[in-house]
């Protein structure tokens, strides 16, 4: 596979602020970003006796509107002297453990312990709690309570709830984005080029989420361009708008480089300040709003506008907007980022409706190769104002 590679360089920190209103989404992060707080790292591998405590109640209270955001609510009734971990995941993901409950519990604890101390507090509790989760996808789910001792090690005492989430009927406003769209923009090369992608937009979760295929697939192919027609991204619906977010795609073996690659979809900023090296910086954090698409009044076109960010470069704030968004790969061997296509269109972009029916697409990359995706795990809802700062990586000069 042809790759454009570059080494990681200077690190900056950014805090994203949406230009359009939107709350945090429910795609899971790869451990989140460490704000510098000490993290608890208990030992695993110690055998413990599993004991189900049915007196610990877990209730799925359904979908509610809290603070203007749609969330799924789970409550617990546990004694005040019990420390416990809460884990919510799809029944299919749980089934992959084939009854090895120790491995499952240790993996869930390890996922939480990979977070900063502040983030851990969203999943480790004492006493009765009411927890707001980002909306679950429809289907069957498990909610687990797993007791921890004072050293944050698993005791083996647990309880669980099996519950089903039904998909909502799509609203008329949600359906306005479904179909085939042509996205057009200009590159920043010398000379600049016109670029257009033909996108297929289908519902992934009614009134919440779309699946979008066709990003970085040129309608008119050119030499040196890798057609990204074997993967897709998800976008999010909110109050009539559609949001493009940074996200994990998959992990796959790269035979050409004898490597394992984590593929992601990320945004970049263009730093023109004087307190650090000018150039392009990658915003590594997943689940970050990158762009907001707004429909025209007749629903036949839309504008894709970048989300604004406050970048902390060196010790100075830098107010800017996202510059572009594209697929990246992380080489596990070389420990660096590479891009599949360098000369992508930069913001702003336009969308033009081609058809109300989705365009036919190439079979998903996940069905073609031995790839892995992440566990579909429930994520505690956190408002934007409470989110920690995130890292950016210097990618190059312009």
Long-range contacts (C-beta under 8 A, 24 or more apart in sequence): 1-226, 1-254, 1-256, 1-257, 2-224, 2-226, 3-257, 3-329, 3-338, 3-339, 3-340, 4-338, 4-339, 4-340, 4-341, 4-342, 5-331, 5-334, 5-336, 5-337, 5-338, 6-336, 6-337, 6-338, 6-339, 6-395, 6-396, 7-336, 8-335, 8-336, 8-337, 8-393, 8-394, 9-277, 9-393, 9-394, 9-395, 10-276, 10-277, 10-393, 10-394, 11-391, 11-392, 11-393, 11-394, 12-271, 12-276, 12-281, 12-311, 12-312, 12-313, 12-314, 12-391, 12-392, 12-393, 12-394, 13-311, 13-312, 13-313, 13-389, 13-390, 13-391, 13-392, 14-269, 14-281, 14-283, 14-309, 14-310, 14-311, 14-312, 14-389, 14-390, 14-391, 14-392, 15-309, 15-310, 15-311, 15-312, 15-387, 15-389, 15-390, 16-283, 16-288, 16-289, 16-307, 16-308, 16-309, 16-310, 16-384, 16-390, 17-307, 17-308, 17-309, 17-310, 17-384, 18-289, 18-292, 18-307, 18-308, 18-384, 19-292, 19-305, 19-306, 19-307, 19-308, 19-321, 20-241, 20-243, 20-289, 20-292, 20-294, 20-305, 20-307, 21-238, 21-239, 22-236, 22-238, 22-241, 22-243, 22-289, 22-292, 22-384, 23-68, 23-69, 23-238, 23-381, 23-383, 23-384, 24-134, 24-287, 24-381, 24-382, 24-383, 24-384, 24-387, 25-134, 25-236, 25-243, 25-245, 25-287, 26-133, 26-134, 26-135, 26-136, 26-378, 26-379, 26-381, 27-234, 27-245, 27-247, 27-248, 27-286, 27-287, 27-379, 28-248, 28-287, 28-374, 28-375, 28-376, 28-377, 28-379, 29-285, 29-286, 29-287, 29-379, 30-248, 30-286, 30-374, 31-111, 31-114, 31-115, 32-114, 32-115, 32-116, 32-119, 32-285, 32-388, 33-116, 33-284, 33-285, 33-388, 33-389, 33-390, 33-391, 34-115, 34-116, 35-116, 35-118, 35-388, 35-389, 36-116, 37-116, 37-117, 37-118, 38-117, 39-113, 39-114, 39-115, 39-116, 39-117, 39-120, 40-113, 40-117, 40-120, 40-152, 41-113, 42-109, 42-113, 42-151, 42-152, 42-153, 43-153, 44-106, 44-109, 44-110, 45-106, 46-153, 47-102, 48-102, 48-154, 48-155, 48-156, 49-156, 50-101, 50-102, 50-156, 50-158, 51-156, 51-157, 51-158, 52-157, 52-158, 52-159, 52-160, 53-147, 53-157, 53-158, 53-159, 54-159, 56-82, 56-84, 56-145, 56-159, 57-159, 58-143, 58-145, 58-159, 58-160, 58-161, 59-161, 60-141, 60-143, 60-161, 60-163, 61-130, 63-135, 66-132, 66-381, 67-383, 69-381, 69-383, 70-135, 70-208, 71-132, 71-133, 71-134, 71-135, 71-381, 72-132, 72-133, 72-134, 72-135, 72-136, 72-165, 72-378, 73-130, 73-131, 73-132, 73-133, 74-130, 74-131, 74-133, 74-143, 74-378, 75-128, 75-129, 75-130, 75-131, 76-125, 76-128, 76-129, 76-131, 76-145, 77-128, 78-125, 78-126, 78-127, 78-128, 78-129, 78-145, 79-127, 80-126, 80-127, 81-126, 82-126, 82-127, 82-147, 83-124, 83-125, 83-126, 83-147, 83-148, 83-149, 83-150, 83-152, 84-124, 84-125, 84-126, 84-145, 84-146, 84-147, 84-148, 85-109, 85-112, 85-123, 85-124, 85-144, 85-145, 85-146, 85-147, 85-148, 85-154, 86-123, 86-124, 86-125, 86-129, 86-131, 86-143, 86-144, 86-145, 87-123, 87-143, 87-144, 87-146, 87-377, 87-378, 88-133, 88-136, 88-141, 88-142, 88-143, 88-144, 88-377, 88-378, 89-141, 89-142, 89-375, 89-376, 89-377, 89-378, 90-137, 90-139, 90-140, 90-141, 90-142, 90-375, 90-376, 90-377, 91-139, 91-140, 91-141, 91-142, 91-162, 92-139, 92-140, 92-376, 93-375, 93-376, 93-377, 94-142, 105-144, 105-146, 105-154, 105-158, 106-154, 108-144, 108-146, 109-146, 109-148, 109-152, 109-154, 111-377, 113-152, 116-388, 118-388, 119-388, 122-380, 122-382, 123-380, 124-148, 124-152, 131-380, 132-380, 132-381, 133-378, 133-379, 133-380, 133-381, 134-378, 134-379, 134-380, 134-381, 135-205, 135-208, 136-165, 136-378, 137-165, 137-204, 137-205, 137-209, 137-376, 138-165, 138-166, 138-167, 138-205, 139-164, 139-165, 140-164, 141-165, 141-378, 143-378, 167-205, 167-206, 168-206, 168-207, 169-206, 170-203, 170-206, 170-207, 171-206, 171-207, 173-240, 174-203, 174-206, 174-207, 174-237, 176-240, 176-295, 176-299, 177-201, 177-210, 177-237, 177-242, 177-293, 177-295, 178-202, 178-203, 178-210, 178-356, 178-358, 179-353, 179-354, 179-355, 179-356, 179-357, 179-358, 180-353, 180-354, 180-355, 180-356, 180-357, 180-358, 180-359, 181-302, 181-351, 181-352, 181-353, 181-354, 182-219, 182-351, 182-352, 182-354, 183-215, 183-304, 183-345, 183-349, 183-350, 183-351, 184-345, 184-349, 184-350, 184-351, 184-352, 185-345, 185-346, 185-347, 185-348, 185-349, 185-350, 186-345, 186-346, 187-343, 187-344, 187-345, 187-346, 188-346, 188-398, 189-343, 193-343, 195-343, 195-344, 195-345, 196-220, 198-354, 198-359, 199-351, 199-359, 200-358, 200-359, 200-360, 200-361, 201-235, 201-358, 202-358, 204-234, 207-237, 208-236, 208-237, 209-234, 209-235, 209-236, 209-237, 210-234, 210-235, 210-236, 210-237, 210-242, 213-359, 213-361, 213-362, 214-359, 214-361, 215-265, 215-326, 215-327, 216-326, 216-327, 216-340, 216-341, 216-344, 225-341, 225-343, 226-340, 226-341, 228-327, 228-340, 228-341, 229-361, 229-362, 230-362, 230-363, 230-364, 230-365, 230-368, 231-263, 231-327, 231-364, 231-365, 231-366, 232-361, 232-364, 233-265, 235-293, 240-294, 240-295, 241-292, 241-293, 241-294, 241-295, 242-292, 242-293, 242-302, 243-289, 243-291, 243-292, 243-293, 244-289, 244-290, 244-291, 244-292, 244-293, 244-304, 244-325, 245-286, 245-287, 245-288, 245-289, 245-290, 246-283, 246-285, 246-286, 246-287, 246-288, 246-290, 246-325, 247-286, 247-287, 248-286, 248-373, 248-374, 249-327, 250-365, 250-366, 250-371, 250-372, 250-373, 251-371, 251-372, 251-373, 252-365, 252-369, 252-370, 252-371, 252-372, 253-369, 253-370, 254-329, 254-331, 257-331, 257-333, 258-333, 259-331, 259-332, 259-333, 259-334, 260-332, 260-333, 261-329, 261-330, 261-331, 261-332, 262-329, 262-330, 262-332, 263-327, 263-328, 263-329, 263-330, 264-327, 264-328, 264-329, 264-330, 265-325, 265-326, 265-327, 265-328, 266-290, 266-325, 266-326, 266-328, 267-291, 267-306, 267-307, 267-322, 267-323, 267-324, 267-325, 268-322, 268-323, 268-324, 268-325, 268-326, 268-395, 269-309, 269-311, 269-320, 269-321, 269-322, 269-323, 269-392, 270-320, 270-323, 270-398, 271-311, 271-313, 271-318, 271-320, 272-320, 273-313, 273-316, 273-318, 275-313, 275-314, 275-315, 275-316, 275-318, 276-313, 276-314, 276-394, 277-394, 277-397, 278-397, 278-398, 279-394, 279-395, 279-396, 279-397, 279-398, 280-323, 280-394, 280-395, 280-396, 280-397, 280-398, 281-311, 281-313, 281-392, 281-393, 281-394, 281-395, 282-328, 282-337, 282-392, 282-393, 282-395, 283-309, 283-322, 283-390, 283-392, 284-390, 284-391, 284-392, 284-393, 285-390, 285-391, 288-390, 290-322, 290-325, 291-322, 291-325, 291-347, 291-349, 293-351, 299-353, 300-352, 300-353, 301-350, 301-351, 301-352, 301-353, 302-350, 302-351, 303-348, 303-349, 303-350, 303-351, 304-347, 304-348, 304-349, 304-350, 304-351, 305-347, 305-348, 306-347, 306-348, 311-392, 312-389, 321-347, 322-347, 323-347, 337-393, 337-395
